[in-house]
């Protein structure tokens, strides 16, 4: 059985404490905050008042997490240390914990999941302002790191085209709450080309059952894992 979660914001123990025993794997839709130390915390592009160390360091020091876990990056992450792992993703950083690529397709527990991390921003997507720590070390906590690029979308669409019947499009950002009309159009194009049966996303920190471009959306609650069976049941019992 697969479970989905989002926006755990460093509360890794809480994630696993709320996981049903029958769960075989976890897919995190962003803002996991894999913070090993105060130095990592300082890399997150967010106001200091919103940052906390969390307890990921406990699992890092142990060298494993209890359940196979796949992490898609959101818009609040310590990007600099994760960058190399994500670039070559999926990469197992400690036992049972994988950092996914910026976009792509993965099959878990029989589900074909197309995924795209981060959030939309017009300055990156249309003006080419892209984060690259290899070229500019001063950008180590730049907000540019939290934005997806046209290349990310192209890879997603290319990888999804190789797969029949994508079950889930996993995103961090909920397309309905993307404030830029051009961004919503980018998401509509993705949905049209990937043709998922369901969109699962986070970012809004609350449970949302809605639709986008004719496709049902399950918006994950703050930090609490939800099994695939519960997601299916919720969507079946909702008149969308």
N, C-alpha and C positions, 0 to 999 in steps of 0.2 A: 504494500500500500504506500502511496506517495502522499506527502503533505506539502502544502504551500504556506509560506510565511512572508512577511515584509515588515520593514521598519522596526526591527528589533532594537536598533540604536544601542548596540553594545550589551544588551541584556541576554547573553547567550544561555546562561543557566535557566532563566525563565523560559526560554524557547524549549529546551529539552525537558524541563520539568512538566511542561504542558503537552508533551508529545505522547499520544497513545502508544502502547507497547507494540501494537501490530504494525506500526509505521516502519517501512524499510528504507526510505530515503526522504530527504527534505529539499525543496527548491525554494531559495530565498529571492524574492523579487526586489532586491535593493535595500540600501540603508541598513546593512548588517553591522557596519562599523567594526571591522576587524582590527581593533586597536590593541597593540601589544604593550605600549608604554606611553608615557607623557609625550615623548618625541613624536610618536604616531598621531596622537591626539592633536598636536599642533599642526598637522598636515591637512586636517579637514577644513575645507572652505566654508566656514559657518561662524556666526558670532560666538565669541568665547563663552557667553552666558548659557548657550545651548549645548555646550560640549561637556561630556563626562567620560571618565576613563572606562567605565563598564567592567565586564569580567571576562572578555575574550582572552586576556592574558593567562587566565587559569588553564584554559584548554591549550593555548600555545605552549605553555611550560610543560604540560603533560604530553604534548606531541600528538594529540588525537582528539577527535570529537566522537561521541558515542554512536552516532548514526551517520551514514553517508549523506553529506550535505553539499549542495551545489549553490554557489553564490553568484548572483548577477549584481553588478554594482549599480547603486542608485546615484543620488546627487549629494549625499553626505558620507564620504568615505575618505580614509587615509590613502589617497590615490598613489602617492609616490612609491611606497613600498609594494603596492599591489600591481603596479604598472607592468613590470616584466612578466609576472605570472599571468596577468590578463592577456597580454600581447601574444602569449603562446598557449592560451587557454583552450580547453579546460586543463588546469594545472593543479595537481594535488600538493598543497602547501604544508599540510600535516596529515597524518593518517585520517582518512574518511572525509577530508575537507578539500573541495575543489573550487578554485576561482574560475569562472567561465570566461570565455572570450567576450569582447564587447557586443557581439551579436552572433547568431548562428542557430543551429538546430541540434537538439539532443533528445535521445529517447530514454525515458526513465519509467520503470514499472509498467511498461507497455504503452506509455503515452508519448506521442511525438510532440515535442515542445519547441516551437520557434521562439527566439528571445531577442530582446533589444534592451540594453541597459541605459542608464542615465535619463536626462530630460532634454526636451527641445529648447533651443534658443536661436533666434534669427541671426544674431551676430556670428555664430559658429556655422549654422547650416547654410546661410545665404551669403555671408560676407567672408567666410573662410578663416575666421579667427579661431584657430585650433590649438589646443594644449599639446606641447611637445617638450617634456622635461629634458630630453637629450640635447635640445638646442638652447634652452633657457632654464638654467637651474633656479632662477629667481621665481619661476612660475610654480614652485613646488606645491603651493596650496591655492593656486588660481582657480576661480570659479569656472574657467574654461574646461577644467578637468571633468566637470560634472555634466557636460553636454555631449550628446551624440552627434555624429558627423554624417554627411551624405555617404561616405564610404561604409560606415556602419550599416546604414539602411540598404545599400547595394549588396553587401555581404549577406544580410538577413534574407533578402528577396532571392538571391542566387542560391543560397543553401536550402531555402524552403521549396524552391522549384524542383529540387531533386527528390522531394519527399511527397508521397501520396497521402492525402488526408491529414493535414496538420490538426492535431487535437486542440492544442492550446497555443495562443500567442501570449507569452509572458513579457510584461513591460514593468518598468518602475513607475513611470508617470501614467496617470489615468487620462486618456485622450480627451475625455469630456471636460476636463478642468485645465487643459492647456489654454492659457490666456490669449495666445496668438492665433489668429484665424489661419495663417499660413501653416502653423504647426499642426493644427487640427486637420488641414488638408494633407499634410505629409502622412499623418497617421491614417487618414482615410485611404490613401494610396497604398500604404502598407497592408491594411486589412483587405483591400480589394485583390491584391496580388498574392498574399499569403493564404487567404481564404480559411482562417481558423474556425473551428466550431465554437470556441469560447476564448475570451480575453480575460487574463488574470493579471492584476496589477496591484500596486500599493500606493505610496506617496500621500494619500489623503488621511491616513491614520484612523479610518473608520470603515465599517462594513458598508459596502454599496452594491446593490443589485440593480443593474441598468443595462442599457444598450448603447453601442456606438456603431454607426454606419451599418445598422442592421444585424450586428453580432452581439450576443449577450456578453456583459461584463460582470465579473465577480471582483469587486474591490476588497482587498484583504484588510482586516482590522489591525490595529496597532500591536505588533509584536507577538500575536498569538497564532500558532499554527492551525491550519484547517485542512482536514483530510480531503482527498479527492472525492471520496464517497459523500461527504457532507456538502461539498461544493455542488456536486451533481444533484443531490437531493434539494438543495436550496434553489437551484435554477429551475428544476422541474416543478417546484411548488410556487414559483413566482410567475405571474402573468406579465411577461415582457413582450 
